């Protein structure tokens, strides 16, 4: 079935492109381990130097609390509470991530431990990035989604801690006003950060259009590969929010978080009680909360100085201590940082001996967008372009994917109001054509056209129709052994391409066209010119100031050659009775309507072909319309023109990169020779006209999807109309249109 137009195709199964095996022993894991250990060693040295300097400076300044003692028995109790709390944290992480891919508690606990180690060594809690990377790599899932779950987890932590801090701060304002004020300020900072993460999660979950368009505009500045990967990562996070929030047991997550924080606060409360046993429960609780407010301030490496500054200020006021509780700071810091960092170091040493399992076949990561067995971002390039530009249909498709209605495996180029997808629907792979309800008439007509001809060879067979409140769609058989005709032309012997082209033309002539007599239809021709040329050009000019400015000129210089502009060219055509008579002579019959190279796929083994995407919305239903479509590809190089990203316009000068393959040129020459034997001269001359009209018809669509390249398509239409007129050059002349303000000229 349909392949991606002008891009690489998807292939299922096997060990071809996209298959990936886990890292080999001694490979990337070994190098990563080496760099990790080197970073740990440097961090430990730097932290030790800061610790030594801190202690020496504290001794010299006399910042030791006189007669302070600490009951030694509370230290193992505090460490035990910390360890149990970390176990619950890893369990909570498993609760969120197992809905993405089943995993073991050990993978999450080891990632948490190593991340904790790097949090102690790196500033600004960068260890969370290390944790996300290690867990994502081990589980072979999106690291961005793992990071999102960590941010969500930390947002819940922040809200719990902020609420506790606000409660303590309000309750102790009278006894310790300075400490309470500092605690409330820190609580506001922690709470604001948590709310910001929650708002971001909500914007992602609701797929906020403004945010997505801003992201789309920014990523459009990147190269294609980086753009696709960045957009796919962001869409994966959105995908992950829906998978996690809809499938994970968030109630149990919250309950476990509450239990985890009871253990965390109990750990620091035990140390505070052992240091100052005569104080009340509120002061002890406040001191425990203070330890986590202080450790939450982004700093490093080791962040002992920052921790001591905030913790001592809070604890001194809450416990009523005259001096600075340096001993309590050191022990609290050691319990918070030391044991679990040692566990992280152990897991870091062990990680180098682990090997990732073989990845599954290529289809699995395409069905589950959060798995990372291979890079699949390029498979969704067209979908992501439309999604981040805010197009409604792409959001409908995204919602269908997130709801589990289907699984997008690959996206193809679609028309202006429809998308073509390769989907997995639980039973197998299907090609699905989708549009919004307000545009279903055209797609419905295409389905009916194919259904009425399902007995014919070389046409795809519809499987079923789907109609919901959000979209209309129908499924087609998927033929993975077929490749795009564009690819076939440029990878096989040119003679095979000519044979396929002849067979395609024989097929449509024998099975689609009816042998009807020609009739003169001057009114139909005039309506065709008015609706498909004049109206389309004017509509595109309304969308593009650049095109509107081009219309003001009588002549254009296109890549160094001078041509009559659209208005004068149409005036010359209308002044040519012979040309009008030949165009008005029509053979009304069913046609394909969109017979481009893009809409042909071929099986390499035997040259069998399928003709895709019929279009019966042509005002003129003459076989010459199909021939004009073929020439749109082989003569004017539509598929190559679509690769032009920008056309340069200066006044009446239009410049853009023109490229055409020698294979296209050979096939066009072959097509012309066929026309000489199968078409009378008066019909053969009209092919250029219909080729030009096809470019006019697509101008509004091009103006919407890439206004920067629009002048190239308009210039191609102008050149084709000039070439059509040149066939009758000795018979007519016409002056340019007069009587209009050049700055506001429109086609008449």
C-alpha positions in Angstrom: 0.0 0.0 0.0 1.0 3.6 0.0 4.6 4.4 0.8 6.0 7.7 2.1 6.2 10.0 -0.8 9.8 10.9 -1.6 11.1 9.5 1.7 12.4 6.2 2.9 9.8 3.5 3.5 9.0 1.5 6.5 9.8 -2.2 6.5 8.6 -4.6 9.1 10.4 -7.5 10.8 13.9 -8.9 10.2 17.2 -7.4 11.2 17.2 -4.5 8.7 17.0 -0.8 9.4 15.7 -0.1 12.9 16.8 -3.4 14.5 18.9 -2.9 17.5 20.7 -5.1 19.9 21.7 -4.1 23.4 25.2 -2.8 24.1 27.9 -5.4 23.9 30.2 -6.1 26.9 33.2 -3.8 26.7 31.3 -1.4 24.4 29.3 1.7 25.3 28.4 0.6 28.8 32.1 0.1 29.7 33.0 3.6 28.4 30.0 5.2 30.2 31.1 3.4 33.4 34.6 4.8 33.0 33.4 8.3 32.5 31.0 8.0 35.4 33.7 6.8 37.8 36.0 9.5 36.7 33.3 12.1 37.4 32.7 10.5 40.8 36.4 10.7 41.6 36.6 14.3 40.7 33.4 15.1 42.5 34.6 13.4 45.7 38.0 15.2 45.6 36.2 18.6 45.1 33.7 17.8 47.8 36.4 16.7 50.2 38.3 19.9 49.6 35.2 22.0 50.3 34.4 19.9 53.4 37.9 20.4 54.8 37.8 24.1 54.2 34.3 24.3 55.7 35.3 22.5 58.9 38.5 24.5 59.3 36.7 27.8 58.8 34.0 26.7 61.3 36.6 25.9 63.9 38.4 29.2 63.5 35.1 31.2 63.7 34.1 29.3 66.9 30.8 28.1 65.4 30.6 25.0 67.6 27.6 24.7 70.0 29.0 24.4 73.6 28.2 21.2 75.4 26.3 19.8 72.5 25.9 16.0 72.5 24.2 13.6 70.2 22.8 10.2 71.2 24.7 7.8 69.0 21.9 5.3 68.8 19.7 7.6 66.8 22.1 7.6 63.8 21.4 3.9 62.7 17.7 4.6 63.3 17.8 7.6 61.0 19.8 5.7 58.4 17.2 2.9 58.5 14.3 5.3 58.0 16.1 6.9 55.1 16.7 3.5 53.5 13.0 2.5 53.9 11.9 5.8 52.4 14.1 5.3 49.4 12.7 1.8 48.9 9.2 3.3 48.8 10.4 6.0 46.4 11.7 3.3 44.0 8.4 1.4 44.4 6.5 4.6 43.5 8.7 5.0 40.4 7.9 1.4 39.4 4.2 2.2 39.8 4.5 5.0 37.3 6.8 3.3 34.8 5.5 -0.2 34.7 2.5 1.0 32.6 5.1 2.1 30.0 7.0 -1.2 30.1 7.3 -3.9 32.8 10.4 -3.5 34.9 12.0 -4.7 38.1 12.3 -2.8 41.3 16.1 -3.3 41.3 16.5 -1.3 38.0 14.6 1.6 39.5 16.3 1.4 42.9 19.8 1.3 41.3 18.9 4.3 39.0 17.6 6.2 42.0 20.8 5.4 44.0 23.2 6.5 41.2 21.2 9.6 40.6 21.3 10.4 44.3 25.1 10.0 44.2 25.4 12.5 41.3 23.0 14.9 43.0 25.6 15.1 45.8 28.4 15.7 43.4 26.9 17.9 40.7 25.1 21.3 41.2 21.5 22.1 40.6 20.3 18.4 41.2 21.7 17.3 37.8 21.8 13.8 39.2 18.1 13.5 38.2 19.2 13.7 34.5 21.7 10.8 35.2 18.9 8.8 36.9 16.5 9.4 33.9 19.3 8.4 31.5 20.2 5.2 33.3 16.6 4.0 33.9 15.6 4.9 30.3 18.6 3.0 28.9 18.1 0.0 31.1 14.3 -0.2 30.4 14.7 0.8 26.8 12.1 3.5 27.1 12.0 7.2 26.5 14.4 9.0 28.8 12.2 12.1 28.5 9.3 10.3 29.9 11.4 8.9 32.8 12.5 12.5 33.5 8.9 13.6 33.4 8.0 11.0 36.1 10.9 12.2 38.2 9.7 15.8 37.9 6.2 14.7 38.8 7.5 12.7 41.8 9.5 15.8 42.9 6.5 18.0 42.4 4.5 15.8 44.8 7.5 15.9 47.2 7.6 19.7 47.0 3.9 20.1 47.7 4.1 17.8 50.7 7.2 19.6 52.0 5.8 23.0 51.4 2.5 22.2 53.2 4.5 20.9 56.2 6.8 24.0 56.2 3.8 26.4 56.0 2.1 24.6 58.9 5.3 24.8 61.0 6.1 28.3 60.0 2.6 29.6 60.9 2.6 27.7 64.2 6.0 29.1 65.3 5.7 32.7 64.2 5.4 33.9 67.8 8.2 31.8 69.3 10.8 32.0 66.4 9.7 34.8 64.1 13.0 34.9 62.1 13.2 31.2 61.5 9.5 31.1 60.7 9.8 33.9 58.1 12.8 32.1 56.5 10.9 28.8 56.5 7.8 30.4 54.8 10.0 32.0 52.1 11.7 28.6 51.4 8.2 26.9 51.4 7.0 29.5 48.9 9.9 28.8 46.6 9.5 25.0 46.8 5.7 25.3 46.4 6.1 27.6 43.4 8.5 25.2 41.7 6.1 22.3 42.3 3.1 24.2 41.0 5.1 25.2 37.9 5.8 21.5 37.2 2.2 20.7 37.8 1.1 23.4 35.3 3.6 22.1 32.7 2.2 18.6 33.2 -1.3 19.9 32.6 -0.3 21.9 29.5 1.2 18.7 28.1 -1.7 16.5 29.1 -4.2 18.9 27.5 -2.0 19.4 24.4 -2.1 23.2 24.7 -2.1 24.6 21.1 -0.2 27.8 21.8 2.6 25.9 23.5 2.8 23.4 20.7 2.9 26.1 18.0 5.7 27.9 19.9 7.6 24.6 20.1 7.0 24.0 16.4 8.3 27.4 15.5 11.4 27.0 17.5 12.2 23.5 16.3 11.7 24.5 12.7 15.0 26.3 13.0 16.8 23.0 13.5 18.0 20.6 10.8 15.6 17.9 9.7 17.0 15.1 11.8 17.4 17.1 15.0 13.9 18.7 14.4 12.3 15.3 14.1 14.0 13.9 17.2 13.2 17.0 19.3 9.6 17.0 18.3 9.3 13.3 18.8 10.8 13.6 22.3 8.2 16.3 23.2 5.3 14.3 21.7 6.6 11.3 23.6 6.3 13.2 26.9 2.7 14.2 26.0 2.0 10.5 25.1 3.6 9.5 28.4 1.4 11.8 30.4 -1.7 10.2 29.0 -0.4 6.6 29.4 0.7 7.3 33.0 -2.2 9.4 34.3 -4.8 7.1 32.8 -3.2 3.8 33.7 -1.0 4.2 36.8 -2.6 3.9 40.2 -2.1 7.5 41.3 -4.1 7.1 44.5 -1.6 4.5 45.7 1.2 6.7 44.5 0.0 9.5 46.8 -0.5 7.2 49.8 3.0 5.7 49.3 4.4 9.2 49.0 2.8 10.2 52.3 4.3 7.1 54.0 7.6 7.9 52.4 7.6 11.3 53.9 6.7 10.1 57.3 9.9 8.0 57.2 11.9 10.9 55.8 10.7 13.3 58.5 11.0 10.6 61.2 14.7 10.2 60.2 15.6 13.8 60.7 13.3 14.1 63.7 15.2 11.3 65.4 18.5 13.2 64.9 17.0 16.4 66.2 15.6 14.6 69.3 19.0 13.0 69.9 20.7 16.3 69.6 18.1 18.3 71.7 15.9 15.8 73.6 14.2 18.4 75.8 12.3 20.2 73.1 8.7 19.9 72.0 7.3 17.9 69.1 6.6 21.1 67.0 10.3 22.2 67.3 11.5 18.7 66.5 9.2 18.4 63.5 10.2 21.9 62.3 13.9 20.9 62.5 13.2 17.8 60.4 11.4 19.9 57.8 14.2 22.4 57.9 16.7 19.7 56.9 14.8 18.9 53.7 14.2 22.6 52.9 18.0 23.1 53.2 18.9 20.0 51.2 16.4 21.1 48.5 18.3 24.3 47.7 20.2 23.7 44.4 23.9 23.8 45.0 26.9 21.6 45.0 29.2 19.8 44.9 28.3 18.2 48.3 26.4 21.4 49.1 27.4 21.2 52.8 28.0 24.9 53.1 24.6 25.8 51.6 22.9 23.1 53.6 24.5 24.3 56.9 23.6 27.9 56.3 19.9 27.4 55.8 19.6 24.4 58.2 21.4 26.2 61.1 19.4 29.4 60.7 16.1 27.4 60.9 17.2 24.9 63.6 18.8 27.5 65.8 15.6 29.5 65.9 13.2 26.5 66.3 15.3 24.8 69.0 16.3 28.0 70.8 20.0 27.4 70.5 22.3 30.3 71.0 25.2 29.1 69.0 25.3 27.5 65.5 24.5 23.8 65.6 27.4 22.7 63.4 27.4 19.2 64.9 23.8 18.7 64.0 24.3 20.0 60.5 27.2 17.7 59.9 25.5 14.6 61.2 22.2 15.4 59.4 24.1 16.1 56.2 26.0 12.8 56.5 22.9 10.8 57.1 21.0 12.4 54.2 23.9 12.1 51.7 26.4 9.5 52.8 24.8 6.0 53.0 22.7 6.3 49.9 25.5 7.8 47.9 27.6 4.8 48.9 24.8 2.5 47.6 24.8 4.5 44.4 28.6 4.1 44.0 28.1 0.3 44.5 25.5 0.2 41.7 27.6 2.3 39.5 30.4 -0.2 39.8 28.0 -3.1 39.2 26.4 -1.4 36.2 29.4 -2.0 34.0 28.8 -5.8 34.2 25.2 -5.6 33.1 24.2 -6.3 29.5 21.0 -5.2 27.9 18.8 -7.9 26.3 18.2 -8.1 22.6 15.6 -5.7 21.4 12.3 -7.0 19.9 11.5 -6.8 16.2 11.2 -3.4 14.6 7.4 -3.3 14.7 7.1 -3.3 18.5 8.7 0.2 19.2 6.5 1.6 16.4 3.4 0.3 18.2 4.5 1.6 21.6 5.9 5.1 21.1 7.6 5.2 24.5 9.9 2.2 23.8 13.4 3.0 22.6 14.6 -0.2 20.9 15.4 1.9 17.9 15.1 5.5 16.6 11.7 5.8 15.1 11.4 9.6 15.1 11.7 9.8 11.3 8.8 7.5 10.8 6.5 10.3 12.1 8.1 13.3 10.4 4.9 14.5 8.5 2.6 13.9 11.5 4.9 15.9 13.8 5.2 18.7 11.3 1.4 19.1 11.3 0.9 18.4 15.0 3.3 21.2 16.1 1.8 23.6 13.6 -1.5 23.2 15.3 -3.5 21.4 12.5 -6.7 20.0 13.8 -6.5 16.7 12.1 -3.1 15.9 13.6 -4.5 16.5 17.1 -7.4 14.2 16.3 -4.9 11.5 15.3 -2.9 12.1 18.4 -6.0 11.8 20.6 -6.9 8.5 18.9 -3.5 7.2 19.5 -3.5 8.3 23.2 -7.0 6.7 23.7 -5.7 3.5 22.3 -8.1 3.5 19.3 -5.2 2.5 17.1 -1.4 2.6 17.0 0.3 4.7 14.4 3.2 2.8 12.9 4.2 5.3 10.2 2.8 8.5 8.6 2.7 9.3 4.9 2.2 12.5 3.2 -1.5 13.3 2.9 -3.6 15.7 0.9 -4.7 19.1 2.1 -7.5 17.8 4.3 -6.6 14.2 4.9 -3.8 12.0 6.3 -2.6 8.6 5.4 -1.2 6.4 8.1 0.1 2.9 8.6 -1.7 1.7 11.7 -1.9 -1.4 14.0 -5.4 -2.0 15.0 -5.0 -5.1 17.1 -5.4 -7.5 14.2 -2.7 -6.4 11.8 -1.2 -3.6 9.8 -3.6 -1.4 7.8 -3.3 1.7 5.7 -5.7 4.2 7.1 -6.9 7.3 5.3 -8.4 9.8 7.8 -10.1 13.2 7.6 -12.2 15.5 9.7 -16.0 15.1 9.5 -16.4 18.4 7.7 -14.2 17.1 4.9 -15.5 13.6 4.6 -17.2 14.0 1.2 -14.0 13.8 -0.8 -12.6 10.9 1.2 -15.9 9.1 1.2 -16.1 9.5 -2.6 -12.6 8.0 -2.9 -13.7 5.0 -0.8 -16.8 4.5 -2.9 -14.8 4.9 -6.2 -12.4 2.1 -5.0 -15.2 -0.1 -3.6 -17.1 0.1 -7.0 -13.9 -1.1 -8.7 -12.7 -3.7 -6.2 -12.9 -6.3 -8.9 -10.2 -4.6 -11.0 -6.5 -5.4 -10.7 -3.9 -2.8 -9.7 -6.2 -0.9 -7.3 -6.1 -1.1 -3.5 -9.0 -2.8 -1.9 -11.0 -1.1 0.9 -11.3 -3.2 4.1 -13.7 -1.2 6.3 -15.1 2.3 6.9 -14.8 4.1 10.3 -17.0 7.0 11.3 -16.8 8.7 14.7 -17.6 12.2 16.1 -14.0 13.2 15.6 -13.1 11.7 12.2 -14.0 9.7 9.1 -11.6 7.0 7.9 -11.3 3.9 5.8 -8.7 1.1 5.8 -6.9 -0.4 2.9 -4.8 -3.5 2.5 -1.1 -3.0 3.3 1.4 -4.4 0.8 4.8 -4.1 2.3 6.5 -5.6 -0.8 5.7 -2.6 -2.9 7.9 0.5 -3.2 7.2 4.0 -4.4 7.4 4.4 -8.2 9.8 7.3 -7.6 12.2 4.9 -5.8 11.7 2.2 -8.5 12.5 4.7 -11.2 15.8 5.7 -9.6 17.0 2.3 -8.4 16.0 0.0 -11.3 17.0 -0.1 -15.0 15.3 2.7 -16.9 13.7 0.2 -19.3 11.8 -1.4 -16.4 10.5 2.1 -15.5 9.3 2.6 -19.1 7.5 -0.8 -19.0 5.7 0.0 -15.8 4.7 3.4 -17.2 3.3 1.7 -20.4 1.4 -0.9 -18.3 -0.1 1.9 -16.1 -1.4 3.8 -19.1 -2.7 0.6 -20.7 -4.5 -0.3 -17.5 -6.3 3.1 -17.1 -7.2 3.2 -20.8 -8.7 -0.3 -20.8 -10.3 -0.5 -17.4 -11.1 3.0 -16.2 -11.8 5.1 -19.3 -14.9 4.8 -21.4 -14.8 5.3 -25.1 -17.1 8.4 -25.4 -17.3 10.8 -28.3 -15.7 14.3 -27.9 -18.1 17.2 -27.4 -17.6 21.0 -27.4 -18.0 22.4 -23.9 -16.9 26.1 -24.0 -19.0 26.9 -20.9 -17.3 24.1 -18.9 -13.9 25.3 -20.1 -14.7 28.9 -19.0 -15.9 27.7 -15.6 -12.8 25.5 -15.3 -10.5 28.5 -16.0 -12.5 30.7 -13.6 -12.6 28.3 -10.7 -9.4 26.2 -11.0 -7.0 28.9 -12.2 -8.2 32.5 -11.5 -9.9 31.8 -8.2 -7.1 29.5 -7.0 -4.4 32.1 -7.8 -6.3 34.9 -6.2 -7.0 32.8 -3.1 -3.3 32.0 -2.8 -2.5 35.7 -3.3 -4.8 36.5 -0.4 -2.8 34.2 1.8 0.6 35.3 0.5 1.7 39.0 0.2 4.7 37.8 -1.9 2.5 36.2 -4.5 0.2 39.2 -4.5 3.2 41.4 -5.3 4.2 39.1 -8.1 0.8 39.4 -9.7 1.3 43.1 -10.1 4.0 42.6 -12.8 3.3 41.9 -16.5 6.4 39.8 -17.0 8.4 37.6 -14.7 12.0 36.6 -14.8 12.1 32.9 -13.7 15.6 31.5 -13.1 17.0 33.9 -15.7 14.3 33.4 -18.4 11.5 35.9 -19.1 7.9 34.9 -19.3 4.5 36.6 -19.5 2.9 36.7 -16.1 -0.2 34.8 -15.3 -2.7 37.6 -16.2 -1.2 38.3 -19.7 -0.7 34.6 -20.4 -4.4 33.9 -19.7 -5.4 36.9 -21.8 -3.3 35.5 -24.7 -5.0 32.1 -24.2 -8.5 33.6 -24.3 -7.6 35.6 -27.4 -6.7 32.3 -29.3 -9.8 30.8 -30.8 -8.0 27.7 -32.0 -6.6 27.0 -28.5 -10.0 27.6 -26.9 -11.6 25.2 -29.4 -9.1 22.5 -28.7 -9.5 22.9 -25.0 -13.3 22.9 -25.2 -13.3 19.6 -27.1 -13.8 17.1 -24.2 -14.2 13.4 -23.8 -16.3 12.9 -20.6 -15.4 9.6 -18.9 -14.4 8.3 -15.5 -10.7 9.0 -14.8 -8.3 8.4 -12.0 -7.9 12.2 -11.5 -4.5 12.2 -9.7 -2.2 10.0 -11.7 1.2 11.3 -10.5 4.4 9.3 -9.9 3.6 9.8 -6.1 0.5 7.8 -6.5 2.1 4.7 -8.0 3.8 1.9 -6.1 5.6 -1.0 -7.7 6.7 -4.5 -6.7 10.4 -4.8 -7.7 10.2 -8.6 -8.3 7.9 -8.5 -11.2 7.0 -4.9 -11.9 3.4 -5.3 -10.7 1.9 -1.9 -9.7 -0.9 -0.3 -7.7 -2.6 3.0 -8.5 -3.4 4.9 -5.4 -5.6 7.9 -4.3 -8.1 8.5 -7.0 -9.7 11.9 -7.2 -13.0 12.3 -8.9 -13.4 16.0 -8.0 -12.1 17.2 -11.3 -14.4 19.6 -13.1 -13.2 18.2 -16.4 -13.2 14.4 -16.5 -11.1 13.8 -19.6 -8.2 11.3 -19.8 -6.0 14.3 -20.7 -6.3 15.4 -17.1 -4.5 12.2 -16.0 -1.9 12.7 -18.7 -1.3 16.2 -17.4 -0.8 14.7 -13.9 1.9 12.4 -15.2 3.6 15.3 -16.9 3.3 17.3 -13.7 5.8 14.7 -12.4 8.0 13.7 -15.3 8.0 17.0 -17.2 8.0 19.7 -14.5 9.4 17.6 -11.7 6.7 18.0 -9.0 8.4 15.5 -6.6 11.7 17.4 -6.8 9.9 20.8 -6.6 8.4 19.7 -3.3 11.9 19.5 -1.9 12.5 23.2 -2.5 12.3 24.9 0.9 12.5 28.5 -0.2 12.2 30.6 -3.4 14.0 34.0 -3.7 11.8 36.9 -4.9 13.0 40.3 -5.8 10.5 42.5 -7.6 9.6 40.5 -10.8 12.5 38.1 -10.4 11.9 34.6 -9.0 14.8 32.3 -8.3 14.8 28.8 -6.9 16.8 25.6 -7.2 15.7 23.5 -10.1 16.6 19.8 -10.1 15.5 17.0 -12.4 16.8 13.5 -12.6 18.0 12.0 -15.9 15.6 9.1 -15.3 12.6 11.5 -15.3 13.9 13.1 -18.5 14.1 9.7 -20.2 10.6 8.7 -19.1 9.2 12.0 -20.2 10.7 11.5 -23.7 9.3 8.0 -23.7 5.9 9.4 -22.7 6.0 12.0 -25.5 6.8 9.3 -28.1 3.8 7.4 -26.8 1.6 10.5 -27.1 2.6 10.9 -30.8 1.2 7.4 -31.6 -1.8 7.4 -29.3 -3.1 11.1 -29.3 -4.1 13.4 -32.1 -2.1 16.6 -32.3 -5.0 18.8 -31.0 -5.3 16.6 -27.9 -1.6 16.3 -27.4 -1.3 20.1 -27.3 -3.8 20.4 -24.4 -1.6 18.3 -22.1 0.5 21.3 -21.2 -2.6 23.3 -20.3 -3.8 20.7 -17.8 -0.3 20.3 -16.4 -0.3 24.1 -15.7 -3.8 24.0 -14.2 -2.7 21.3 -11.8 -0.1 23.6 -10.4 -2.7 26.4 -10.0 -5.0 24.1 -8.1 -2.4 23.3 -5.5 -1.4 26.9 -4.7 -3.6 27.5 -1.8 -2.5 24.3 -0.2 1.2 25.2 -0.7 0.5 28.7 0.7 -0.6 27.1 3.9 2.0 24.5 4.4 5.1 26.4 3.1 4.6 29.9 1.9 8.4 30.3 1.4 8.3 27.9 -1.5 5.0 29.0 -3.0 6.6 31.3 -5.6 8.4 28.3 -7.1 5.1 26.5 -7.7 3.4 29.7 -9.1 6.4 30.3 -11.4 6.1 26.7 -12.7 2.5 27.3 -13.6 3.4 30.6 -15.3 6.1 28.9 -17.4 3.8 26.0 -18.4 1.0 28.4 -19.6 3.7 30.2 -21.6 4.8 26.9 -23.1 1.2 26.1 -23.9 0.7 29.5 -25.7 4.0 29.1 -27.6 2.4 26.2 -29.4 0.1 28.7 -31.1 2.6 31.6 -31.1 2.1 32.5 -34.8 -1.7 32.7 -34.5 -2.3 35.2 -31.7 -1.0 38.1 -29.7 -2.5 39.9 -26.8 -1.5 42.8 -24.6 -1.3 42.6 -20.9 -4.4 43.3 -18.8 -5.0 47.0 -18.3 -7.0 49.3 -16.1 -6.0 48.1 -12.7 -3.9 49.5 -9.9 -0.6 47.5 -10.3 -0.3 47.3 -6.5 -3.6 45.5 -6.1 -3.8 43.6 -9.4 -5.8 40.4 -9.4 -6.6 37.9 -12.2 -9.7 38.6 -14.2 
